[in-house]
Structures are given as C-alpha cells and as structure tokens.
C-alpha cells in the first residue's frame, strides 16, 4: 500500500526538480523514506494503492476555481504565487508562465487558478449575511 500525504517540509519534486515549499505539494512513502512531489506531479493526498479513500461529502465537491491575475515585478509575482500555494484553506490548481506586460515595462503577470476550502467559504458567507 502506498501512502500519500500533504508535504510538511520543503523539498525538491522527484519528477521535475522544482522546489516545493511546505504544504504546497505531496509526499509519498517510499522504501527508505518519503518522496516529494509538486502540485503538478504525484498522487493526491489520501490516495492509496489499495483504492480510493473516504467518500466525498457535499462540502468536498469540486468547485469552479477562482481565476487570479498577479501583476508586478518578477520577484513580487513569484512571492505572491508561493504565498498562495502555502496558504491554508487554498488549493492552487494551475499557474501560468510569467509573461511580460507590454503596457508596463519591467512588469510581468501570471494567472493562477485556485480553490478555496468550501468550509471557509461557508463561514465567510455566513459572516457577510450577518452584516
């Protein structure tokens, strides 16, 4: 049986050699230790060789990811994407390549698709309804 969990420490993806910050990827139990995978590689947490994990509840159902565009210097954009990847209650699904902004010399943009934990969304919606 293979065990996959959320990566608790930073490491390098075994598939693409990209640095994976803590909580941004997964770890798979392997002979002799754990193997780190970025969000684009490896199995999802909870996946096992024995079969699927628990049944998904209605609050775990897939949602349409939010579409986010960050614009700034290359360092700012990279920092913002990494912060989003390590943010609790957010799952980054896709990150585009950085591209230069013609109308803003020295600036780049990146598009991110991310999901917010449905439980957090429910709390925010409840608080907004109380206002």
N, C-alpha and C positions, 0 to 999 in steps of 0.2 A: 504494500500500500504506500502511495506517495502522499506526503503531507505538504500543503502549500498554505502559507500564512502571509500577512502583510509584513513587509520588510521593516524591522525595528531599528536597524542601524544602516548608515550609509554604506554603499559598496558599489562595485562595478558590475554592470549587466554581463552575464555569462554569454549572451548572444551577440551584443553589439558594442561592448566595451564602453558604454555611456555610463557616467557616474549617476548613481541612483541614490538620492537623499533618503533619509529615514522616512518611513510611511508613504513613500512615493511609488514603490514597486512591491514585488512579492519575493518571498524566499521559499525554496523547495528543499525539503530534506533529501540529502543525497548521501551516499556512502562517504564517510569521513567528514561530514559537515553539512553546511547549508549553501545552496546556490542562489545568487541574487539575480532577479530579472527586472528590467524596466517595465513601465506600463504597457509598452507595445509587444513585449515578449513574455513567454512563460504562461503557466496556468493562472487562473484567478484564485484568490484566497478561498479556502474551503473546498476546493476541488480535490478529489482523491481518485486513485486508480480503481478503487472499489465501486465507484459510481457517484452519482450526484449527492450533494449534501441535503440539508433540510428542505422541505417545501417552502417556496417563497410566499410570504404573506402579501396582502394587498399593498402594504406600505413599502414593500421591496420592489414593486413592479417598476419596469423600465419607464423612464420619463424622457421627454424630449430634452436633450442637453441645452443649456444656456449657451449662447454664442457671444464671446467676449473678444474685443479687439484692444490690445495694448499698443500704445504708440509712445516712443521716447528714444533715448539713446540705446544702442545695443545692450549695454550693461544694465540699464533700467529695465528693459523688456525682459531680459534673461532673469533678473532678480524677481520680477513680478510673477513670471511663469513658475519659477521654482517655489516661491511662496505659496502660490495657488496649489501646486502639487502636494505640498506638505500641510496644507490647511486641513484641520479636522472637519468632517462632515461634507467634504467636497471630493468628487471623483473626476479627475481630468481624463477625458476620453480621447482627445485629439489635440495636437498642437501643430500649427503650420510652420513652415520655414520662415525665418525673418525675411522681410523684403523692404527695400529702401523706399522711402516716401519722396516722390519727385517734388511735391509742393513744399516739403520741409527738409532741406538739405541737412544731413547729419542725423536724421531721424529714421527709425525703422518701425515697422508694425508686425505684429504676429496675431493670428486668430487662434482662439482656444475654444474648444467645446468641452463643457464641464457640467456635471450633475450635482445638485445639492441634495443632501440626505432628506428624504421626504418627512422624517420626524422633525427636522429643523424647520423645514418649510411650514409644517403644520403649526409649530409654536409661533413663528413669525406672523402667519396669517391670523392666528387667534389674537395675538397682541395688537395687530392692526385693526381688527374688528372691534376691539375694546376701546379704541381711541375715539 
